[in-house]
Amino acid sequence: MDVDIGSSAVANSVVRFVLGYARYIVVDMAYLIQGNSEEELPEQLIGALRVAHLDINKATAPPPEHLV
């Protein structure tokens, strides 16, 4: 996730407050293929993942765009 907090003092305060609680957050995500018609059902699960107890202090910067 990339958050621009340089343009707003309020955003800066909110993000810094939320980051203090990141280690307590658990996020479950699932990816599936949506069925839009009777022939496409049942929908198919591609995968799922859980993000839990993030340590923001161990985050690293992504590589520059030209190297991706």
Phi, psi and omega per residue, in radians:
M1 nan 2.459 3.106
D2 -2.142 2.188 -3.110
V3 -2.175 2.160 3.085
D4 -1.568 1.850 -3.138
I5 -1.902 0.040 -3.108
G6 -1.291 -0.367 -3.040
S7 -1.600 -0.098 -3.073
S8 -2.577 2.184 3.094
A9 -1.149 -0.629 3.118
V10 -1.147 -0.809 3.119
A11 -1.055 -0.720 3.123
N12 -1.029 -0.814 -3.139
S13 -1.119 -0.775 -3.112
V14 -1.122 -0.824 -3.110
V15 -1.113 -0.752 3.129
R16 -1.104 -0.659 3.089
F17 -1.121 -0.828 -3.106
V18 -1.141 -0.682 -3.126
L19 -1.065 -0.512 3.096
G20 -1.118 -0.388 -3.119
Y21 -1.835 0.070 -3.072
A22 -1.040 -0.573 -3.107
R23 -1.208 -0.230 3.141
Y24 -1.728 -0.084 -3.061
I25 -1.570 2.419 3.020
V26 -2.164 2.170 -3.133
V27 -2.064 2.173 3.058
D28 -1.863 2.272 3.132
M29 -2.225 2.482 3.071
A30 -2.314 2.450 3.126
Y31 -2.013 2.275 -3.137
L32 -2.489 2.825 3.059
I33 -1.599 2.094 -3.090
Q34 -1.357 2.324 3.051
G35 -1.615 2.135 -3.125
N36 -1.794 -0.163 3.120
S37 -2.420 2.923 -3.122
E38 -1.026 -0.617 -3.130
E39 -1.196 -0.426 -3.094
E40 -1.588 -0.008 -3.132
L41 -1.622 2.628 0.013
P42 -1.345 2.714 3.096
E43 -1.131 2.660 -3.057
Q44 -1.980 2.211 3.081
L45 -1.347 2.207 3.109
I46 -1.530 -0.762 -3.132
G47 -3.109 2.975 3.128
A48 -2.544 2.709 3.090
L49 -2.633 2.798 3.106
R50 -2.198 2.299 3.032
V51 -1.938 2.090 -3.054
A52 -2.418 2.443 2.974
H53 0.987 0.954 -3.137
L54 -1.151 2.416 3.013
D55 -1.848 1.696 -3.071
I56 -1.047 -0.501 -3.123
N57 -1.188 -0.283 3.124
K58 -1.702 0.072 -3.133
A59 -1.170 2.558 3.074
T60 -2.136 2.734 -3.138
A61 -1.270 2.518 3.077
P62 -1.233 2.820 3.118
P63 -1.177 2.728 3.090
P64 -1.000 2.605 -3.064
E65 -0.979 -0.642 -3.079
H66 -1.238 -0.215 3.120
L67 -1.687 -0.183 -3.084
V68 -1.407 nan nan
